Structures are given as C-alpha cells and as structure tokens.
Amino acid sequence: MKKLAIVISHPIQYYAPVFKLLAKKVQLKVFYSWGKESLDKYDKGFNQRVEWDIPLLDGYDYTFLKNKAKNQGTHHFGGIINPDLINAVQSYQPDAILVYGWGWKSHLKALSFFKGKIPVYFRGDSTLIDQQKSLKSLLRKYFLKWVYGHIDKAFYVGSANKAYFKHFGLKEEQLVFAPHAIDNDRFGEEKILESRLFRTQLGIKGDEILILFAGKLEPKKNPELLLNAIIDLRLKNTHLLFVGNGLLQERLKKKVGEVAEKGYLGYAQDYSVGSSELEVGSWDENVKSTIHFMEFQNQSQMPVVYQACDLFCLPSQGPGETWGLAVNEAMAAGKAIMVSDKVGCADDLVKPGVNGSVFKSGDLADLKQKLKALTENKAKLTKMGMASKQIIQEWSFEKQVTVIVDALENKHAK
C-alpha cells in the first residue's frame, strides 16, 4: 500500500472527511503545520471562537508540528514556521507528498525541498477572478510560476481554479480534477419535520419564501447588497434570514431597525435553532418582507437551516471568494441558488434557469431584477432545488479521494 504525507495548516471540516476516506485506501499521515494552537483559535471573520461540533481528527493518522512563529496563523507568510517539518516527513518515508497551500514559510519550504525526491502534489483553490493588470500582478506571475514549478501535479477544484493553474505555468497533463466538496449525504439527509418546525418558529408560512444568507457577515461576502435589494423590492410574503456573525452584523441590524420603524419591513432577531424564544420587531399586516438574524450555527444545525429555505444567496464581491462551499451545502440540501459572478463556483455549479441565477457583483439593479424573477414562483424554486441536488452529486468526497489515490498509484486520472 502506497504511503502519502499531507501537509496542511489546521483541521478543517471540509477536508477531515477526505482524510478519513483516504486512510482506507492508502497509508496516510497528516502533518498539521499550525500546531495544536489551531484547535483553540479566534475566527476574525465570525468575530468569535469557533469549535466545530463534528469530529475532525477521527479515522486517520496525524501529528501537530511545533510552530515557532511569533505571530502564529494563516493570515501571513511568516505565521507558520516548523523547524522539524522536513525531518518529520522524511522519517515517515512517504511515496508522495500533498501540500495544501503555499502561502506560508514551511509549506513553500516543503514544496522546494521534496521536488525531485518524491512526487509533489498540490491542492489550492485560487482563481483569477479578482486579478487586475498591474506591475504588481506581473511580478506576482513570475513568482508564482517559480512556486508552481516545484509541483508535479495539482488537484484543481473547478474550472476557474484550473484556469489559474494554467495561467501560472502548469500543463494540462499536470492538472487533475478533484472537485471541491462537502458531505453531500449529511446535508442532503431529509429533515422535513425539523425544517418545518424551524420555519414555524420563525413565523414563516408554508406558501411564503425564505431567502438564506449563511456565512461571515463581512465586506467580502457583501451581505448588505442583498439586504438593500430586499428593502428596495419589498417582496410580498418573503423572508430573508442572515445566519452568522461578523464585522457587519451591527451595521446590518441597525439598518433593518431603521427601515422597520417605517412600517413596511419586519424585523426579527436573536433566534437560534431549537429555541422557542423570538425577539420580534415589526409584525404589521402591511409588512411585505421580514428580516431575521441568527447567530453563528454549528455544522450539526446547518442542514436544518438550509432545508428550511427556498433560495440560498451568496452576493460576494471579493476579493478572495475562491469557491463558496456554502453553495455546495445548500445544493446538497436541495435548494435553488443565486450567486454573484465573483463567487468561484459560479461557472461550475450554478446553471442559470436550471438551478438558479448569477448576477453581476455589486450591481444592485441586476440583483433586484434576478431576485424578483426567481421569487415570483415558489414551485419553480422547488424544481430548481431538485436540479441542484442532482448536479452536486458529482461533486463528492469520494471522487476527490479516487483521483488522489489514482495519482499516487500512477493511474492517469482526469
């Protein structure tokens, strides 16, 4: 059985299940470069400490390397420094090494050191979506061609990511499609009673439409644009639910409160899954749309939240929305999708008119037009949701594992 070493910064809910599946196919050891400190980290995006309530370290062999960086973290190049990384990997004697991300000192050192010694594989999800022509981007191109010159194969997550790798010098034969994925089974498992109860507790009737935004309330994801669209449209029998925390949280709530005082917008907040307590703002008969806010919800609660909605929207403006795995989650839950063209998965996962719509990032008029068209027919949203669930089946952990194993065993996976 072939041996594979993986170098990655810290346990991540989207990758741990892949490692567990890989460990059944190959001898695997995962080297976490951030160190044990990563298990107790403050997430600046969510503006709180986050501890996932699904197991991230079960079913595979791993070790936490000592991180000697003074300012630890993944937010800068010098945030991960592991003096013992090379020796630790060499002692394991792998047949190949797979490195997730190059943007930290130790990861780049690993790419450089093992080039030519054993096959060097790479996983990243960067795109060219935010790239602008400038001297800086030209210099960056030369640098990244040098970085990716150390790589034998790159496992690309989607079409935009593939174009990125090609732009920086990788050849077609070096690129293997290993789709970005989430646990389709867990998010797709029917939660009919729970989702109905959830809608009831939010005060949402069966024939009303619930639009969901789930993620960090931060400028990159541009939740305020979605809020402005709902405020302007005043859609009848429509609810918008923000799930998450972040820098824009109080700003969004303040805006909703100000508009609700005028009497044509409902406002409900401070709700959590399984709670019967709901702080209500305006519930007037003339209200056409109601805005709801929920705090960050952990992984075990999110399938219910997704399944309760009719349309999931990710209005990101970037920079750095390289994929948007929340879209995978919503699709696995069988929901229609609306995203901006700055979301990395847009070209691969969202088929306009089939399972949703794509609007121009930052364009309020375009968002309003497409949002209005999608929400005119709840039955159409249901049909689109069924299409989403079908499309996302091809984007699975199992397919990701298969192509990695094939590469390790020198099979020509595409």
Protein Blocks (a to p, Z undefined) as FASTA:
>chain_A
ZZdddddfbdcfklmmmmmmmmmmmccddddfkbjmlmmccdfklopacddfbdfkgoia
cdddddfbfbgcjkbfklpccfklmmmmmmnopabdcdehjkbfklmmmmmmmgokaccd
dddfbdfklpccdfklmmmmmmmmmmmmmpfbdcdfbfklmmmmmmnopafklpccdddd
ddfklmmpccfklmmmmmmmnopafkbccdddeddddfklommmmmmmmmmnopghiacd
dedddjklmmmmmmmmmmmmnopaccdehiaehiabdcdfbdcfklmbdcdddddddfkl
mmmmmmmpmbdcdfbebehilnopmlmmmmmnopacdddfkbfklmmmmcghklmccdde
hilklmmmmmmmmmmpmklmmmmmmmmmmmmmmmcfklmmmmmmmmmnopacZZ
